Amino acid sequence: ASCFGREFQLIYLLQLSGKSFEQLILLIDELFANGFIVSVGSEFNEKRAPSLVNTQYLQGYKYQFIHDRIQETAYEKLKEDRRLQIHLQISRILQQELDGEKNIIELVRQLNYCKELLTEDERVQLAIWNCQLGEEAKQSGLYMTAIDFYNEGLYLLGDRYWAHKRELMFTIYFNTGEREFLKGNHEIAKNM
C-alpha cells in the first residue's frame, strides 16, 4: 500500500496484492485497528459487501496512512528492486483503467518511479505524458511542478531522439530552459 503514496484505493490494492478479498480485508482491519490507516470518505462495511468481489462496489473505498512518516517508513522497508516492481505493477493496473485525464497524473507518477524498467516505446510515451503534464502545470502557474515534469522528459529521452521526435524534444528543451531562466538559473537556461 505504501507504494501508492499516502492514499490508496481498496480495489487497486486487491488487484496488486495477490491476496484473496477476505485476506486483504483482514489485513486492512488490522492496520485500521492499530491506527496506521484511516478510511477516506465512507468506511468499508464487510456486512454490506457482496459475497463476490464486485469491483464497482469496491471502487469508492479509499484509505490513507494516518501520517506521512508511517507511509514513508513502510515504503523504506521495501527493497529498491521490489519497490520498482510494485510501481510497475501499479502502473499496469492504472493503464488498464486509463480514462482520459482521470488517472494520467497518478499513472505518470508511478511510471516515473519505475522508468528504468520500461521499454523504449514506453519511455517515449512517458516522456510525452510528462511533457503534456508540464504544459498543464505551466498553464496553471505551477512552475516548479512543470520543471519536474520537463526534467523527467529530458531524463527519459536524453539527446538520442532529436532525429525522430524533433517537436517533442524541442518542446521539452525550450520549456525546461524557459523555466530555468525564470527561476534565475540563467547559465542552465543558456545551455538548453
Secondary structure as GFF3:
##gff-version 3
##sequence-region A 1 192
A	DSSP	three_ten_helix	2	4	.	.	.	ID=ss1
A	DSSP	beta_strand	7	9	.	.	.	ID=ss2
A	DSSP	alpha_helix	10	17	.	.	.	ID=ss3
A	DSSP	alpha_helix	21	33	.	.	.	ID=ss4
A	DSSP	beta_strand	37	40	.	.	.	ID=ss5
A	DSSP	alpha_helix	55	58	.	.	.	ID=ss6
A	DSSP	beta_strand	62	65	.	.	.	ID=ss7
A	DSSP	alpha_helix	68	77	.	.	.	ID=ss8
A	DSSP	alpha_helix	80	96	.	.	.	ID=ss9
A	DSSP	alpha_helix	104	113	.	.	.	ID=ss10
A	DSSP	three_ten_helix	115	117	.	.	.	ID=ss11
A	DSSP	alpha_helix	120	139	.	.	.	ID=ss12
A	DSSP	alpha_helix	143	157	.	.	.	ID=ss13
A	DSSP	alpha_helix	166	182	.	.	.	ID=ss14
A	DSSP	alpha_helix	186	191	.	.	.	ID=ss15
###
